Amino acid sequence: MKKFIILLLFPVFLYGQQDFRTVLPNAKAFFRSQEPFNVYEYGTRNYYRGIKITDTIIESGLIKYKFFHEYNFDNYSTDLLWGECLNMEAQCWLGPEVVVYEDGKNVFFNRNYDSIFIETQAGLNSSWIFYISDSGEVYNATVTDISQKEFLDTTDIVKTITVAGEGNTYTLEISKHFGFVKTVNFRDFPGFEGNTWYVFEHDLKGITNPALGYQPLTTGDVFDYEIGDIIHIHTSSVGYYSGGIIYEVIGKEFVNPDTVNYKMIKTDWWSAGPGSSGYSYDTVDFKVENISYVDTCMPFEAHGGQPTRYMLDNNDYNGRIRKTGGDNYFWNPDSCFVLSFEFDIENSEVIKGVGRNYVLDMLPQYFWSETIVYFKKGEETWGTPLVPPSTSVNESKAQIPVNVFPVPAKDFVFIDLITSNYDDAVVTVFDITGKTIFKDKIIDGKLKINTSGWFEGLYFYRISSKGRITTGKFLVRE
């Protein structure tokens, strides 16, 4: 991989003190926590966190850089609960802002607006008071190293600052051109309610200007397949339904610079109880459009009740970068945002180069999930492969070609047999419990089913004619 080399010829006496910086005003930066922390249903993981400056205020002798707002409870707990008010103006994990003075002093603030000092122009072995609380807690900072280092496939001069106090030690690293290489969450310094485990070191993993290291995932990053790739997806619904889908990529063609079309072999099977099951085996097209699209939302960013995004790269999926759909929260009559368990939830998680996990939650009427449980990409594999029923391929070769639309259906669903060879075809529709709720003949290859009185949810159909069977499913939404 090509590396960027920055100021390799600078003599030591020149880079010993000047021009180090903590933040980049015109770039986003992404950090990964060294220690895992808990975010309710997503569990305890080493999450990504970001730095984005939303406002710059220039005053005499100083510049104030304002950070984006995170959403959280007023106590800044990361263990979010259902139904409680969220603080949509909570401080960023680095605090509300940084004040940069002409002499190189950078002042950050914790959640109580106590000052935290970084002397960016301090020389080797120089020390200063980093933080002092109202109760007399003192943390001192010392420059312990100034040297050339490699990170993010680039090279820059990095100043290492050791922070020590109250029996705790943290390491910060600032660079000349890329800001923090390592930092801690100043918002929670020196520890939430005295618990120092709330303060974590975070390592720089990517910046956007210049583009180095991790970059926010595009649609094309997520659905980046090559011929021979195989994806196994487990499907399930409320209590009764389970099944699987296997995709094998057999073709790839760029329709235009922002659209790619994959040809795939799709094996699909399901079971909703005794007497209610189905299989399909077919070649399908999978078109990915807007492959350059990228979600600009920062991790944990609060923005008007829309889902926030978490980025993580734990051991699942061989450490591939994942971006989860955010929390579903809404404005309630008490005039605050709350996490919703009562409203419909549609959520997804995308994995770089693998695809998407998906959940549609409309409890108590309906629940549907699709979870990637195995993939093979080149020589790389992960997970446990699904084993389709042994009869699925044999039965699918005798399928009846059919179009079922619209999906989702509202008042009507139409069944249209592609050929006219099945004049005795019969369609049977089951609900998720396996109960037959509709059965009729298909006349002249077409049938219109009135679904206006049906409950929202997933339904399964079976079409039989002349010893041939085809099965499938469709969704009804009000």
N, C-alpha and C positions, 0 to 999 in steps of 0.2 A: 504493500500500500504506500502511496506517495506521501511523504511527510513535508510539513511546512517547517522551515528552519528560520528562526527569528533571532537576529542580532547575535549570531554565533561569535563574531569578532569583537564584541564589546569587551574592553579590559575591565578587570575587577574594580578598579577605582571609580569607573564611570557608573557601573550598575549597582554599586553598593547601597545607594540611598534613594535616588530620584525616581519619580514617575511610576511607582507601583500603584496599583488600583485595586479596589475591592469589587466594583460592579461595572457593568458595561451599559451605558445609557441607551444604546441603539441596538441591543441584541437581547434575546432571551437566553437564559442559561438553565440547564437542568442538572440536578444533583440527586444522588442516590444515598439514602441513609445507611450508615454502616451497621446500625442496630435496627432490628425489626420493631415495628409498633403496630398497634391494633386499630383497625378501622372497621368497626362492627362487622357486618356480614362478609366483608372481603377478607377478614382474618388478619393475622399478624404476619406482616411481610416487610421486606425492605423496599418501601415505596420511593418513587421519584417525587421530587419537589422542584419547583421552578422559581426563577427570579424574572420578573418583568416590571419595568419602570413605566408607570402610567402618567406621571406628571413631573416636570422639571421646573423648579423655581430658582431663579438667579437673584441673589441679593449681594450686597456689598461684602466682598471677601469670602463668600461661600456659595455653594449650590446645594439645594435640597432635591433629592430624588425620592419620589413617592412610589411605594410598591403597591401592587395589586392587592385587592381584598380577598381573603379566603372566607369560606363559610364555616361556621362552627358554633358551638354553644358559647355562651358568655364566659364560661370557665375554661374554654379552649381545650376541653377534653376531646380526644380523638375517638372515644367509644360512644358513637352517636346512637341515640335511642329514638324509637318511633314516637311521634305525637308531641314532642317537646319543641319549643321555639328555637329556631336557629338564628344566630347572629350573622346577618348577611354583610356586615361591615367589619368583620373580625380582621385583625392584623395578619399580614403575611408572616410566614414562619421566620423571616428575618426581622420582623418588627414592622412598624408603620412606614419608616423612612430611614434614609441615611443622610447626614449632613456632612458635606465635604468642604473642608476649609483650604485656603490657599497654601497653608504651611504643611499640608498633607495629613492633617488630623481628620479622621473619619469617625463620626459619632453615630452609633446605632442605638436603638431603644428596645427595652423589653416591654412586656405587656403592661407594666406599671409606669412606663415612661421613665424608668431609671436609665441613665446614660451608660453606654459601653464604648470604650475608646480604643481605636486602632491607629497607631502612628505609622503611616505608610512610608514615611521618609526616614524612619529610625534605622541606625546602622547596626552592624553585627554586634551582639552582646548588649545592646541598649535595652533598658527596661523602663516600664512605666506602669501606673495603676490602670488596669483594664476595666475594673468594675468595683464599686464600693456601694454597699446597701445602706439604708437608713439605720439598720441594726448593727452596722459595723463589719459585715462580711467584706473581705478584701480579696480580690483576685489580681495578681500581677502578671504582666506580659513581658516576655523577653524574646528578642530576635536571636534565634539559635542557629540559623543557617541562611546563607544567601548563595545560591548556586544555580547553574543551568540544569533544567530538568525536562524530561519528556512526559507528555500527557496528551491524550486525544490525538495521537499521531502527529504532534507538533512539538516544538522545542521553544522554551522561553526561560527567562530568568525568574526564579521563584524565591520569595522570602518566606522562611518558616518562622512562625511565632508560637512559642509555647506559653500557654495560659495555665496558671496554677493558683489554687486557693481552696481553703476548707477541705483539704484532703483529696481534691479532684484535679486532674490534669487533662487539658485539651490541646490539640494541635490545629492551628490555622495556617493556611498557605495562601499568599497573594502573589499575583504575577504582574509583569509589566503591561501586558497587552490583553489579557483575557480575564482579569478580575480574580475572584476567589478560585483557587484550585481545591481547597478544602476549607470548610467552615462549620459552624454549629448553628442551631436554631436560636438566634438571639432573642426572639420573642419570649421564649420560655426560660431564659437564663436568669439566675443560676440553677433553676429547678422549680417546677410547679409545686407550690405549697411545700417547698423544702425538699422535694424528692428529686435528686439529681439525675435519676434515670430518665427523666423527661428531656434531657439535653443530649443530643446525639451529634457525632461528627458526620458530615456529609461530604462526599467526593464528587467533584465535577465530572459529569458524564457527557455533556454536549453543550454547544452554543450555536446560535443561528447566524451570527454575523461576525466573522466568517463561519461558514457551515463546517463544524468540526464535531466528531463524535456522534452521539445520539442526536437524531433529528425527529421531530414529531412525525408520526406515521401517516403516510398518505394512503388513499384507497388502493393504489397500485402496490404499495408495500405489503398490505394485508393479503391481497389476493394475487400474490406473485407465484405462479405455478409454472412448472416445466413438464414436458411430456414424460410420463412415467410416474408422476407424483400420485400418491394415494391418500385419501382422507376418509376416516371412519367416524361417523356421527351417531351417537345414541340419542334416540327420541323418546319422549315420555309425556304423559298427561296425568290427570288426577287419578291415581290409584289403579286404574284399569288398563291403561294403554301403555305399551312399550314397543319399541321397534328399533330399526337401524337404517342408516343410509351409507353406502360406500360409493365414493367418487374416485374414478381413475382417469387421469388426464391423458387423452390420446391425440390431442391437436391443440395448437395455439396459433392465433393469427391476430395481428394488430390491424383493426379496421381503420383507425386513424391514430394520430399520436396520443390521443387521450382515451382511447377505447381499445380493449383487447377482448377477443372472443375465444373461449376455450371449448373444445369438443371433449365430452366426458362420457364414459360408461357409468351409468347410475344404476345401482342395485338398491332397491327399497323394499322393506318388509315391515309388517306391523301385526300386532295381536291385541285385541280388546276383549279377551275372554273366550270361553269355549264357543266354537262355531262362528267366530268373528275374527278373521285374519286375512291378510292379503300380501301379495308379492308383486314386484314389477322389476323389469330388467330392460334397460333401453339406452340408446345413445342420445344425449341431450346437449344442447348448446348452453353455455354459461357466459353471459356477456358482462364485463366489468367496465362501467363508464366512469368518467371523471376521475381517472386514475391519479391525477395530480392533486386532487382535493386533499386538504389537510385541515383538521380541526384545530383552531387557534386557541382554544380554551386551555389555560394552564392547569396543572394538577391542583385540585382542591379549590379552584377559583370560584368565587360567588359571582353570579351574574344573572340577576332577575329571575331566579327560580328555575332556570334551565339546568339540565343535568351537568354536573361537573365531571371531570375525567381524572382517573388515577392512572399513572404509568408505572409499571413494575416489571422486574425481570428476575423473579425468583426461580426456583428449580423446576417448576412446571414447564412443560413444553421445551425441555432442554435449555432452559434459560432464555428462550426467545422473548423479545420485548412484547409486552401485552398492554393494551389500553382498555380499561373497563368503562362501560357506560356508567354514568354517575347516579347519584341518589335521585329518587323521585320525591320532590317536595313541592308544596303548594301553599297558596296564601289562604289562611283559614280566617274564620270570623273574628278571632282574637287579634287580628292585624299583625300576624307574624308568619314566617315560613316554618312549616313543620314537615318532617318526613312522613310520607303517606304509606299506610298499610291497607287503607280502605279503598283507595282509588286504583283504577287499572294501571298496571305497571308493564311497560315494554322496555326491556333492557338487553344490552348485548355487551360482549367482550370480544375484542379482536386480537389476533395473535399474528405477529409478523410472519408472512409467508405461509401461513396455515389456514386462516379464515376466521370464522366468527362462531362464538357460542351465543345462543339466543334464548331469551325467556319472555314469554307473554303471560302475564299473571292477571286474570280477571276473576279471582276467587270471590265467592264460592262456586260460581258457575263454571269456570274454565281455567285451566292452567296448561301451558305447553312449553316444553324446553327442548333445545337441541344442543348437545354437548360433544365437542370433539374429544374422542377417547384414544385415537391412534392416528399417526401419520407416518408416511414414508416419503422422503424427499431426497432423491439421489441415494447415497449410502446412509443417510441419517434416518433413524427411526425413533419413535417415542410412543409409549403407551402400550395398551393391550388390544390387539385387533379383534373386531367383532367377527362372529361366525354366523353367516346367514343360514336360514333353514335350507336343508339339502334339496328341497323340492323347488326352491324359488326360481332357479334358472330354467328348469324344465318346463314349469308351468308358464313362465313369462314368455317363452317362445310361442305360446298359443294365445297370446293376448289379443283382445279386440281393440283396434285403434279408436280412440275417443278423445274429444275435447269437452272439458267441463269448465264452465265459466258463469258469471264472473267470480273471481277469488280475491277478497272474500265476498260472499253473497250477502244480500240484504233481504229483499222480498222474494226473489226468484233465483233459482240456479238452473242452467240449461245444460242438457246432455246432448251432444251432437256426435253421432257415429261417423267416422271419416269415410267409410265405405258403405255400400248398400247391401252387403252380403249377409246381414244379420237381421232378417225380418222377424225373427222370433225372439229377439233379445229381451231380457227381463232385467230390470235394475232393482236392487235392494239397498236401502240406506239404513245404517245402524248409528246409534249414538255411542258415546264413549263407554257406556256400560255393556255394550253388545246387544242392546234391545233393538229389534226391528221397528222402525218408525215410519217407513214408507216402502211400498213395493208396487211396481206397475210395469206394463209392457212399453217398449219403445216403438212407436209407430213411425214408419217411413224414416227411421234413423234419427228421429228427433224427439226430445221430451223436455217439457217445461215443468219444474217442480216449484210449487208455492211454499216458500220458507218463512213467510211473514210472521207466522205464529210460533216459530221454533225458538228455543232458547239459544242465546249466544254460545258458541263453542265449536268444537271439532266434530265432524261427522265423516263416516266412512261409507263408501259405496262398493257394490259388487255387481258387475254386469256379466251375465252368462248367456251364451248362445251357441248351439251346435257343438257342445263339448268344450268350448273355449270360455275362458274366464279372464276378466281384467278387474283390478281393484284399485282404489285410490282414496283420497280424502279431500275434503274441502272445509272451509271455515265460514261460519255464519256470524255476521256482526249486525247489531241493531243500528 
